């Protein structure tokens, strides 16, 4: 379905960077892998009641998939839709890999201190996400599983995770529609299973758009019976 859109704002998150913001009800966020091989680790919260947050196990179970792409919803722990994936040129996004902490980054990439590297110092996902969460009065106990956009992780016959290289190309994008006011916390860092031995996180483009109607969510509403109920639960908040 073609929808009238108004672009509200654009920015670039540099490799290693992090940001957070409220994606308001009825807005659309497009994330773009600007160079290819990018990864964006994302957390979602109910902007008005942050104890309600992204529940990836429920998101996977209720939609009978471990492969998140267009037509799928990202559920809170209260059965509401924090965001709907309305478009996706990449085709696969990882919900298993999580993020690395400081010790794991040092073990994988070596010492990368600010004293020597200045703004190129090695950052890690745990600290980056906590910095942003702290701006919204959240702490370590609020850090849960994150979604890794643009990355694909397969499970082999032995039950081991395998990182799929080349999953995302330059210009690939994913769009998240917000049926409620949703706090988005994200960081642009390499996936924990990325075999590249060099610390080289890629930038991610962000574009905010206002859509004319929620018709853009029809694919997500109808792809699973559970998603229709999820949207119903979400819309009850605004009656």
HELIX and SHEET records of a PDB file:
HELIX    1   1 UNK A   56  UNK A   63  1                                   8    
HELIX    2   2 UNK A  102  UNK A  109  1                                   8    
HELIX    3   3 UNK A  114  UNK A  117  1                                   4    
HELIX    4   4 UNK A  118  UNK A  120  5                                   3    
HELIX    5   5 UNK A  125  UNK A  134  1                                  10    
HELIX    6   6 UNK A  140  UNK A  142  5                                   3    
HELIX    7   7 UNK A  214  UNK A  217  5                                   4    
HELIX    8   8 UNK A  218  UNK A  223  1                                   6    
HELIX    9   9 UNK A  225  UNK A  235  1                                  11    
HELIX   10  10 UNK A  236  UNK A  238  5                                   3    
SHEET    1   A 6 UNK A   5  UNK A  13  0                                        
SHEET    2   A 6 UNK A 204  UNK A 211 -1                                        
SHEET    3   A 6 UNK A  27  UNK A  33 -1                                        
SHEET    4   A 6 UNK A 173  UNK A 177 -1                                        
SHEET    5   A 6 UNK A  81  UNK A  88 -1                                        
SHEET    6   A 6 UNK A  73  UNK A  75 -1                                        
SHEET    1   B 4 UNK A  18  UNK A  23  0                                        
SHEET    2   B 4 UNK A 182  UNK A 187 -1                                        
SHEET    3   B 4 UNK A  40  UNK A  46 -1                                        
SHEET    4   B 4 UNK A 147  UNK A 149 -1                                        
SHEET    1   C 2 UNK A 153  UNK A 155  0                                        
SHEET    2   C 2 UNK A 161  UNK A 163 -1                                        
END                                                                             
